[in-house]
Amino acid sequence: MGQVGTAKLRFATSEDKSASELGGVMPLVQNALPDSAGVMRRRPGISAWAPFNPSYASGSPVIGMAAFGQRLIYVTADRHIHSINSAGLKTELTSGNWGTELDGGGRPSMVAKPDMIALAGGGAMQKWTGSGLSARLTNAGNGVDPPSGDPPPAVSVCALAERLVAQYSGYQSEDVWWSGPNYAWENWDLTAGGGAGSMQASGKPDPTMWIADNTNELFVFGTETIQAYAPSALQIDENDPNNILDFALARTQNIGTRSPCSIVANDDHFGLIDHRKRAILTDARTYQDIGKPIYQVLRDMQSIEDAWGFRMRLGRFDCLVWMFPTDGYGLIYDTASGNWCEWRAGEVGAGPLTITSAYDWAEEGVLLVGLSDGSIAKLDDSVNADLTVSIAVKLTSGFEDHGTAAQKACRAVAFNLKRTFTALPAPTYGVSPSGHVRIKYRDNQGAWRILKDVELSTELQIQIISRSVGVYRTRQWSVEYTGRDQLELVSAEETFEILGV
């Protein structure tokens, strides 16, 4: 009789997927993340947001949201601007008249002060003051000199030192403009004493992709660099000694991005997909490459240019999420554990219903998601479906050899699962309410074999045990689950016997 041992099957680690699977590397899991104890739990689902009446859905994807006072302002892909409050009162801010829609073709960038919200989307900037229709942002000047010219066309905007800061639109543009002080967001008078100003972010001759504010600094993201600027009165422009600036360069870092909407604020840092297809955390001074386990996944992406991201702080989750529309799925990074998983969506009705934007409306205590049909829903950690579609969970282990290339006999394998809710009543559409668990395995990258296909019982604690599961040198395991109740993979272990060479 050979040596007998027992070992855990690893589903909760997050190792380098770019290395060989046969070396024990952990492939990405789908729609689940491990907690601090290693228990695998499904990602939050999507449920209806009560204020949004289904009749409000326009059929045009929701591509951006921001709060303005007690109202949510959102933009759809047809460039229309809408407003809705927590009581469900919806107001259209765009009409058939020219100048009431968002100009340009990019994702919206929005920032608000008490009496105005400003929007940019690649063309002329837009504003809404809380009544009537939205309108183009104007240059009213400083009240002394007559205004000359319009505010700059902008790709993105932010607010810093009481000024509205705008990224000048146009490829190869490095210009950043800002409005006059004291919240004079419609003063773009660049004359001496006018109050507004501009500069070139010229750390390298790389075009500016996005701007953002954090920790009282302005961050300018280029294709090859990140530059951080601090508010500073009467700073001399190094490119033009006759130009007096209101911001001083604090730091330049050689990290760039071609995925401007992947930039996500994460406390004092930003997460982004950089120009080398890496997932990065940075404050423009130091950086952390958090994407090493998914190097190959990112490199295999068809496109990262249209990636967009958001921070998912919900229940036990504190994650950065990036969606890749061209490739059709997303990636979730757990900032506490450093683990990654894939965000996969299901089918709703005759076609896919996908997340197209997200916004954490902290004042209302809700994390909203815009959807491809023009509706707004919410992420919900208490549901296990994306609206009407169950979330499919797939967990795949690395190849296990238990420290030896010798042949091994699998005496027994046990999967311990826990249902956190009682069994659901049978639905009208005929699908099993609790779904089923499918256990599969394969040896040496061969074909997958179904070990068990188990309909779930009504018990809260579930153990699936199989005995005498063949002989192998390296083996990989897979657990798949579909259903409407919350199911956790608590642990999995194998009892094996080493047979020898």
C-alpha positions in Angstrom: 0.0 0.0 0.0 1.3 3.4 -0.9 1.5 6.5 1.1 -2.0 8.0 1.9 -2.5 11.7 2.3 -5.3 14.4 2.4 -5.0 17.8 0.8 -7.1 20.8 0.2 -8.1 21.6 -3.4 -7.3 25.2 -4.1 -10.1 27.3 -5.5 -9.5 30.5 -3.6 -5.9 31.5 -4.5 -5.0 33.9 -7.3 -1.8 32.9 -8.9 -0.1 33.9 -12.2 -2.3 32.8 -15.0 0.4 33.7 -17.5 2.5 30.6 -16.3 1.8 27.0 -17.2 -1.4 25.5 -15.9 0.3 22.2 -15.3 2.5 24.0 -12.8 -0.5 24.4 -10.5 -1.5 27.9 -11.7 -4.9 29.1 -10.7 -7.2 30.0 -13.7 -9.6 32.9 -13.1 -12.9 32.1 -11.5 -16.1 33.4 -12.8 -18.6 35.5 -10.8 -17.3 34.6 -7.4 -14.7 35.9 -5.0 -13.1 34.4 -1.9 -13.5 36.0 1.5 -10.8 36.3 4.1 -11.4 32.7 5.2 -11.1 31.4 1.6 -14.9 30.7 1.2 -16.0 31.3 -2.4 -19.1 33.5 -2.7 -20.9 34.8 -5.7 -20.5 38.4 -6.7 -23.4 40.9 -6.1 -26.4 40.6 -8.4 -28.5 43.3 -10.0 -32.0 44.2 -8.8 -34.5 46.9 -9.8 -34.0 50.4 -8.4 -37.4 51.4 -7.2 -37.3 55.1 -8.4 -36.6 54.0 -12.0 -39.9 53.1 -13.8 -39.3 50.5 -16.6 -41.2 52.9 -18.9 -38.3 55.4 -18.5 -35.9 53.1 -20.4 -35.2 54.7 -23.8 -33.4 51.8 -25.4 -30.2 53.8 -25.6 -27.5 52.6 -23.1 -26.8 54.6 -20.0 -23.2 55.7 -20.3 -22.7 58.0 -17.3 -24.3 59.1 -14.0 -23.6 61.8 -11.3 -25.5 63.3 -8.4 -26.6 67.0 -8.5 -28.2 67.9 -5.2 -31.0 65.4 -4.6 -31.2 64.4 -8.3 -29.4 61.9 -10.4 -28.2 63.2 -13.7 -27.6 60.5 -16.4 -26.6 60.5 -20.0 -27.5 58.0 -22.6 -25.5 57.0 -25.7 -27.8 59.1 -27.9 -26.3 62.1 -26.1 -29.6 62.9 -24.3 -29.4 64.1 -20.7 -31.9 63.1 -18.1 -32.7 63.8 -14.4 -34.4 61.6 -11.8 -34.8 61.9 -8.1 -35.2 59.3 -5.4 -38.9 59.6 -5.5 -39.0 58.6 -9.1 -39.7 62.0 -10.7 -38.0 62.0 -14.1 -37.2 65.1 -16.1 -35.8 65.4 -19.6 -33.0 67.9 -19.9 -32.7 67.5 -23.7 -35.2 68.5 -26.3 -35.1 68.7 -30.1 -33.5 72.0 -29.9 -29.8 72.3 -30.7 -27.5 72.8 -27.8 -29.5 70.8 -25.2 -27.7 67.5 -25.8 -24.2 66.5 -24.8 -21.8 67.5 -27.5 -19.0 65.1 -28.7 -18.8 61.3 -28.9 -17.0 60.3 -25.7 -18.2 59.0 -22.4 -19.5 61.9 -20.2 -17.4 63.4 -17.5 -19.4 65.3 -14.8 -18.8 67.5 -11.8 -21.2 69.5 -9.7 -21.2 72.6 -7.4 -24.3 73.7 -5.4 -25.8 75.7 -8.3 -24.6 73.9 -11.4 -23.5 70.6 -12.9 -21.0 70.8 -15.7 -20.6 68.0 -18.3 -18.1 67.2 -21.0 -18.1 64.5 -23.7 -15.5 65.6 -26.2 -17.2 68.7 -27.6 -18.6 71.9 -26.2 -19.2 71.7 -22.4 -22.8 71.5 -21.1 -24.4 72.8 -17.9 -27.6 72.4 -16.0 -28.6 74.8 -13.1 -31.5 72.8 -11.7 -34.4 74.1 -13.9 -35.4 74.0 -17.5 -33.3 72.4 -20.2 -29.6 71.9 -20.2 -27.5 74.4 -22.2 -24.0 75.0 -23.4 -21.6 76.3 -20.8 -20.8 80.0 -21.7 -18.0 82.4 -21.2 -19.4 85.3 -19.2 -16.0 86.8 -18.5 -14.9 88.2 -15.2 -17.5 90.9 -15.0 -15.0 93.6 -16.0 -13.6 92.8 -19.3 -15.9 91.7 -22.1 -15.6 88.0 -22.7 -13.8 86.8 -25.7 -14.4 83.3 -27.2 -16.2 80.3 -25.9 -15.1 77.9 -23.1 -12.8 75.2 -24.5 -14.3 72.0 -25.9 -13.5 69.3 -23.4 -13.1 65.5 -23.0 -13.1 65.5 -19.2 -13.7 67.9 -16.3 -13.0 68.1 -12.6 -13.2 70.7 -9.9 -10.2 71.9 -7.9 -9.4 75.0 -5.9 -12.9 76.4 -6.6 -12.2 76.2 -10.3 -13.7 74.1 -13.1 -10.7 72.4 -14.8 -11.2 71.1 -18.4 -9.1 68.8 -20.6 -9.0 70.4 -24.0 -10.4 68.0 -26.6 -8.6 67.0 -29.7 -6.0 64.3 -30.4 -2.4 65.3 -29.6 -3.7 68.1 -27.4 -1.8 68.6 -24.1 -3.7 71.7 -23.0 -5.5 72.0 -19.7 -7.8 75.0 -19.1 -9.4 76.3 -15.9 -12.1 78.8 -15.1 -11.9 81.9 -12.9 -11.6 81.6 -9.0 -14.4 81.6 -6.5 -16.6 79.1 -8.4 -16.8 81.3 -11.4 -17.2 78.3 -13.7 -18.4 80.5 -16.6 -15.4 82.9 -16.5 -12.9 81.7 -19.2 -11.2 85.1 -19.6 -7.6 84.4 -20.3 -6.5 88.0 -20.4 -4.2 89.4 -17.7 -6.3 89.7 -14.6 -9.1 87.8 -16.2 -8.9 85.0 -13.7 -9.0 82.0 -16.0 -5.8 80.2 -17.2 -4.3 77.4 -19.3 -1.2 75.3 -19.5 0.4 72.5 -21.4 1.0 69.2 -19.6 4.2 68.6 -21.4 6.2 66.1 -19.3 6.5 64.2 -22.6 5.0 65.0 -26.0 2.2 62.5 -25.3 -1.5 63.6 -25.7 -3.6 64.0 -22.6 -6.3 61.3 -22.3 -8.1 62.3 -19.0 -7.9 64.6 -16.0 -9.1 64.0 -12.4 -8.7 65.5 -9.0 -7.6 63.7 -5.8 -6.0 64.8 -2.5 -6.2 68.5 -3.6 -4.1 67.8 -6.7 -4.8 67.8 -10.4 -3.8 64.6 -12.2 -3.2 64.7 -15.9 -3.1 61.3 -17.5 -1.3 61.0 -20.9 -0.6 58.1 -23.1 2.9 57.7 -21.6 2.9 59.8 -18.4 0.9 60.9 -15.4 1.6 64.4 -14.1 0.3 65.7 -10.7 -0.2 69.5 -10.2 -0.9 71.3 -6.9 -2.7 74.6 -6.6 -0.1 77.4 -6.5 -0.7 81.1 -7.0 1.5 83.0 -9.5 3.4 80.0 -10.8 5.5 80.8 -13.9 4.7 78.7 -16.9 8.0 77.0 -17.9 6.8 76.8 -21.5 5.8 80.5 -21.6 7.4 82.9 -19.1 4.6 85.4 -19.9 2.0 83.0 -18.7 1.1 82.9 -15.0 -0.3 79.6 -13.8 -2.5 78.6 -10.9 -1.1 75.1 -10.7 2.5 73.9 -10.1 3.9 70.6 -11.3 4.6 68.3 -8.4 5.5 65.0 -10.0 5.7 63.2 -13.3 5.5 59.4 -13.6 6.3 57.3 -16.6 3.0 55.5 -16.6 0.4 56.2 -19.3 -3.0 54.9 -20.5 -4.9 54.5 -23.7 -8.0 53.5 -21.7 -9.1 56.9 -20.2 -12.4 55.6 -18.8 -10.5 52.8 -16.9 -9.3 55.4 -14.4 -10.9 54.8 -11.0 -10.3 56.7 -7.8 -9.4 54.3 -4.9 -8.9 56.5 -1.8 -5.6 58.4 -2.3 -4.7 56.3 -5.4 -6.1 55.7 -8.9 -6.6 52.3 -10.5 -6.2 52.1 -14.2 -5.3 49.9 -17.2 -2.1 51.3 -18.5 -0.6 51.6 -22.0 1.3 48.3 -21.5 -1.9 46.4 -20.7 -1.2 46.2 -16.9 -3.6 46.9 -14.0 -2.0 49.6 -11.9 -2.5 51.4 -8.6 -0.8 54.8 -8.6 -0.6 58.2 -6.9 1.8 59.6 -9.6 4.7 59.0 -7.2 4.7 55.3 -6.5 2.8 52.5 -8.2 1.8 48.9 -7.7 1.3 46.4 -10.4 -1.7 44.6 -9.2 -2.4 42.7 -12.5 0.4 40.2 -12.4 -2.0 37.2 -12.0 -3.9 38.3 -15.1 -1.0 39.4 -17.4 -2.1 37.0 -20.1 -5.7 37.8 -19.8 -5.1 41.5 -20.4 -2.7 40.8 -23.2 -5.2 38.6 -25.0 -7.9 41.3 -24.9 -9.0 42.4 -28.3 -9.3 46.0 -27.1 -8.6 47.9 -23.9 -9.2 51.4 -25.3 -13.0 51.2 -24.6 -12.5 49.8 -21.0 -14.3 51.6 -18.2 -14.2 51.0 -14.5 -15.7 51.7 -11.1 -15.1 51.0 -7.4 -17.5 48.4 -5.9 -17.9 49.1 -2.2 -20.9 47.0 -1.3 -21.5 44.8 1.7 -18.3 42.7 2.2 -16.9 43.7 -1.1 -14.4 46.5 -1.7 -13.2 45.9 -5.3 -12.1 47.6 -8.4 -14.1 46.5 -11.4 -13.1 47.0 -15.1 -15.5 46.2 -18.0 -14.2 45.5 -21.5 -17.1 46.0 -23.9 -15.3 44.7 -27.0 -14.4 41.5 -25.2 -17.8 41.1 -23.6 -16.8 40.6 -19.9 -15.2 42.3 -16.9 -12.5 41.7 -14.3 -12.9 42.2 -10.6 -10.0 42.9 -8.3 -10.5 42.5 -4.5 -8.4 45.2 -2.9 -8.3 43.4 0.4 -7.2 39.9 -0.7 -5.5 40.8 -4.0 -7.6 38.1 -5.8 -9.1 38.4 -9.3 -12.2 37.0 -10.9 -14.2 37.5 -14.1 -17.5 39.3 -14.3 -19.7 37.4 -16.7 -23.3 38.4 -17.6 -26.1 36.3 -18.7 -28.9 36.6 -21.2 -32.1 38.6 -20.6 -35.0 37.8 -22.9 -33.8 37.5 -26.5 -30.5 39.3 -26.1 -27.8 40.3 -23.7 -28.4 43.0 -21.1 -25.1 44.4 -20.0 -23.8 46.9 -17.5 -22.7 50.1 -19.4 -21.9 52.5 -16.4 -21.9 52.6 -12.6 -22.2 55.3 -10.0 -22.0 55.1 -6.2 -24.7 57.5 -4.9 -23.4 57.7 -1.4 -26.0 60.1 -0.1 -28.7 57.6 -1.1 -26.7 54.6 0.0 -27.0 52.8 -3.4 -24.6 51.6 -6.0 -26.3 52.2 -9.3 -25.6 50.6 -12.7 -26.7 51.8 -16.1 -27.8 49.1 -18.5 -27.7 48.7 -22.2 -31.5 49.1 -22.6 -31.4 52.6 -21.2 -32.6 51.6 -17.7 -30.9 52.1 -14.3 -30.8 49.3 -11.7 -28.7 48.7 -8.6 -26.0 46.3 -7.4 -27.5 44.2 -4.6 -25.5 41.8 -2.4 -28.8 40.2 -1.2 -29.8 38.8 -4.6 -28.3 36.0 -6.7 -29.4 37.0 -10.1 -29.0 39.8 -12.6 -32.6 40.9 -12.7 -34.3 37.7 -14.1 -31.2 35.7 -15.0 -29.3 33.5 -12.5 -25.7 34.3 -12.1 -23.6 31.3 -13.3 -20.6 30.6 -11.1 -17.7 28.6 -12.4 -14.7 27.7 -10.1 -11.7 26.0 -11.6 -8.7 24.8 -9.6 -5.1 24.6 -10.6 -3.6 21.3 -11.7 -2.9 19.3 -8.5 0.0 16.9 -8.2 0.4 16.9 -4.4 4.1 17.5 -4.7 5.0 14.5 -6.8 4.8 13.4 -10.4 4.1 9.8 -9.4 0.8 8.2 -10.1 -1.9 8.8 -7.5 -5.2 7.1 -6.9 -8.0 9.4 -5.8 -9.6 7.5 -2.9 -12.2 10.2 -2.2 -13.0 13.8 -2.9 -15.4 15.9 -0.8 -16.9 19.3 -1.6 -18.4 21.2 1.3 -21.0 23.8 0.4 -23.3 26.1 2.4 -26.6 27.6 1.4 -27.1 30.9 3.2 -30.8 31.1 2.4 -33.6 28.6 2.8 -34.8 26.8 -0.4 -36.8 29.0 -2.7 -40.3 28.2 -3.9 -40.7 26.7 -7.3 -40.9 29.5 -9.9 -43.5 29.8 -12.6 -41.0 29.6 -15.5 -40.1 25.9 -14.7 -36.4 26.3 -13.8 -35.2 24.6 -10.6 -35.2 27.3 -7.9 -32.0 26.0 -6.3 -30.3 24.9 -9.5 -27.7 22.2 -9.4 -24.0 21.7 -8.8 -21.9 20.1 -11.5 -18.5 18.7 -10.5 -16.0 18.0 -13.3 -12.4 17.0 -13.5 -9.7 16.4 -16.1 -6.2 14.8 -16.1 -3.1 16.3 -17.8 -5.1 18.9 -19.8 -7.3 16.2 -21.3 -11.0 16.3 -21.9 -13.3 17.3 -19.0 -15.4 14.5 -17.4 -18.5 15.1 -15.4 -18.1 13.5 -12.0 -21.5 14.5 -10.5 -24.5 16.5 -11.5 -26.3 17.1 -8.2 -29.7 18.7 -7.8 -29.6 20.6 -4.6 -31.5 19.4 -1.6 -33.3 21.6 1.0 -30.5 21.3 3.5 -28.4 24.4 4.3 -25.2 22.4 4.7 -24.3 20.3 1.6 -21.5 17.8 1.3 -20.9 16.1 -2.0 -18.6 13.1 -1.7 -17.3 10.7 -4.5 -15.0 7.7 -3.9 -12.5 5.9 -6.1 -12.1 8.6 -8.8 -9.4 7.0 -10.9 -5.6 7.3 -11.2 -3.8 10.4 -12.4 -0.5 12.3 -12.3 -2.0 15.8 -12.4 -5.7 16.6 -12.0 -7.8 19.7 -12.3 -11.2 20.2 -10.7 -14.2 22.4 -11.7 -17.3 23.4 -9.8 -20.2 25.0 -11.6 -23.4 26.3 -10.1 -26.6 27.9 -11.4 -29.5 28.8 -9.3 -31.3 31.6 -7.4 -30.2 31.0 -3.8 -26.8 31.9 -2.3 -24.4 29.0 -2.4 -20.9 29.1 -1.0 -18.0 26.7 -1.6 -16.6 26.4 1.9 -13.9 23.9 1.2 -12.9 21.0 -1.0 -10.4 18.2 -0.1 -9.1 15.0 -1.6 -7.8 11.8 0.0 -5.2 10.2 -2.3 -2.8 7.4 -2.3 0.7 7.7 -4.0 1.2 4.6 -6.1 4.6 5.2 -7.4 6.2 5.8 -10.8 
